[in-house]
Amino acid sequence: MGTGEFYLDFAAITFTVFCGAFVVLVLYLHKEGKREGFPIRHDGRIDELDNGIGGLPNPKTYKLAHGQGERTVPGPMPEQYELKATPTHAHPGAPLEPTGDPMVDGVGPAAYAIRPEHPDLTVDGAPRIVPLRVDGEHKVHKNDPDPRGQAVFGCDGAQGATVVDLWVDRAEPHFRYAELEVGDRRVLLPMTMARVKRDGSVHVKSIRSDQFKQVPGLANPDQVTLQEEDKIVAFYGGGTMYAMPGRQGPIL
């Protein structure tokens, strides 16, 4: 190449532009991915908030479906319920020691998120999960056991409730919950936490028979809100660790 002459390597230029655009895209997606869950709270003796690398994206306001209002993210952090537990050590991520009944207080595996107090909706705007007494279009298949009217047993082998109805998911037609009668209360049991035997009896391994009366209830007997679902599932999930003393601590 003579003096004053130059040439362009289009392959190298294209590759460089691609790499630069890819880096910009990764940084953009990383920032946009922090619209929920940030700032991160680092627990310890003093709670600290962290916005992560690159900070938070600019707030955006989204209109919710079926006239349920608007939501701005990132926005003010939702109000949290009182944590009735204390860290066993000062370092972040230390195990929590419950100070009361962890299943009722929402500690550890019984913890739940703060969610809206309205039911999940179908694409048509109707409540998605309802009891069969509300939706007569669904029923128990003739080849499956019908648990309605049957006993519900806890992990201690004793009867703690009776099934009075089933709640169907209209969007994905299958039963989400069994409605139980416990004394003068009605509570829900997630079907994923239950085993229905051929005789229709229901067996639950996560909680004891006497703990069915502590399951979080419903404000409306014919619908369940997103917040109520989180509390109910968290209660049964917490029982896998806290229902029996032998479930806590190492196996060996």
N, C-alpha and C positions, 0 to 999 in steps of 0.2 A: 504494500500500500504506500503510495507516494505521500510527500509532505502535504498537509492540508486536506488530505482525503480522509473520510470516515465512512462507516457503514453501520446500519442498524440490524441488530440481531432480534428479529421479531419473535422468535421462540422464547428467548430469554426475557424479553419485555413482557410477553403474554404471561409467562410463568410468574414473574415478579408481581404483576398486577393481580393475578389469581391469588397468590399467597397473601398479598396485602388485603384483598377483599375478604378472603377467608378469615383472617385475623379479626377484621372489623366485624364480620358477621358473628363470630364466636363471642366477642366482647358484648355485642348488642344483645344476643340471645341470653347471655349470662346475666346481664342487667335486667332484661325483661322478665327473666325467670324469678326475680326477687319481688314480684308484686304481692306475693303471699308468703307468709312464713318469716318475713323480715320486718324489723330488725331482729336478729337472733338474741335470745336472752341466755347469757352464760350464768348458770347458777353457781352459788358458792355462799360464802358469808355475806358478800355484797353482790347483788344482781347487777350485771353489766349488759348493755345493749350494744350490738355490733351490726353495722350496715353491710359488712362484707367488702370484698375487693371491688372497687369502682363505684361504690355508693349505691343509692337507690334510684330507680327510674322516676321520671316525672309522674305525678298522679294522673290517672285517667278515670273518668266516670262512665260506668256501664249501666244501661237500662236493663232491669231484670224482666224476664218473661212474665206474661199474664198480669201485667200491672202491679208487680210486687215492689215497685219503687226503684231506687238507684243504689249503686254501690261504687264507692271511690277507693281505688287501690293504687299504690299503697296509701293507707289512711291511718287514722288513729288506731292504736292497738285496742282490741276488744277487752272489755273488763273481764278479769279472771276471777274465779272463785277462790276463796281462802284456802291456802294449802295447809292442811292440818297434818304436817309432818316436818321433821327437822333432818338436815343432812347429818350423816354419821361422821363425816370428815369435812375439813375446810375446803378441799380442792374441788374444782368444778366437776360435775358428773358423779359426785359421791352418792352412794345409795341413800335413800330416804327412810327414816324410821317413823312409822305412823304414830300419831299422838292420840288417836281415837279409833273408831271403827273404819278401817281403810276402804271397805266396800261401799259404805254409805258416804264417806268423805271424798271418794274419788281419788285415791292415792295409788301410785304405781300402775299395775295392770287394770285397775278400776278407774283410771283417769279418763276424763271425757273432754271434748273440745266445746267451746262456746259457739253454738250454731243458731240460726234463725228459729224463732218460735212460730213456724208455719209448716204445714205438711209438704212433703215432696209431691210434685205434680206431674201428670202425664202431659203429652204434647198438646192435648186438648184443654189443659188447665184444670182438670179434675183431680181430686186427691188420689194419689197413686196406690197407696196401701190402705185397704179398708176391710172390715169384717164381712163375712159372707151374708150376714143379715142386711147389709147395705147393698151388696152387689149380688143379685140373684143369678147372674149369667155364669158364674163359676160354681163348681161343686167338686167334691172328692170323687176321684175315679173309682169306678165300681170294683176294680181289682186291688185297690189300696185299702189299708185299714183306716177306719174313721175314728180319730181319737176323741171326738166330741162325746162328753159324758163319761169319759174314762179317767182313771186316777193318774196323777203325776207324782213320781217318786224322786226324792233327792238322792244325793250320793251316799247318804246314810241308810238307804233302803226303806225309809219310811215315807208314807204318803204326805205330801205337803200341799196339794192343790187338786183341782178337778178342771178338765178342759171344758169350756162352755162354747167356744167358737173358734174359727180359723180366720186369719187375715190374709187376703190374697194380694199379690202384686199385679196390678192391672197391666203394667208395661211389660213385664216378663212373667207371664202367667204361671206362677207357682206360689205356694204358701210361704209367707215370710215369718209369720208369728202364729202362735197358739194363744188364745185368750184364756186365762186361768181365773178361777174363782178361789180366792183365799180368804175364808171367813166372810166378811162383808165388803171385801175389796175385789176389784178386777185388775189384773196385771197381765203383761205380755211376756211370752217366752219365745226367743228367737229359735226358729226351727233348726238352724245350724248348730244349736247347743243342745238339741234334744234327739232322742232315739225313740221312734215309734215302733213298738213290737207288733206282731201279727194280730194279737188280741186287742190292739188299740191302746194299750197302756203306754205311758210316756215316761222315759227315764232320763234324768238329768245328772250328769257327773260333776258339774262345776259348783253347785251349791247344795247345802243341806236342806232338808224338808222344812225346818223352821225359818229358813231365810227367805222363802217365797213371799212372806208378808212384808219384807223390806224392799222388794223390787220397786223402783220408781214408778209412779202411777201416771195417768193421763188426765189432762185438763178436759178433753172432749172424749166421751166414751166411744165415739165412732170414727175418730181419726187420731193419728200420731204425728207429732211434729218432728222436724229434723233434730231439734235439741233433745226431745224425749227419747228418740231412737238412740242417740249417742249415749245417754245416761243408762238406758235399759241394757244395751249390749255391753257397756262398760261394767255394769254390776255383775253380770254373769261371767264376763271375762276375768274380773277381779277375783271371783270365787275359785278359779283354777289355782290361785296361789294362797288366798286368805281364808277360804271356807273351812279348811281343816288345818290344825296346827302342824301336822306332819308334812304338809306341802311346802313349808317355808324352809329355807336353808339348803345346804348341799345334801345330795343323796348319801354320800359317804361320810 
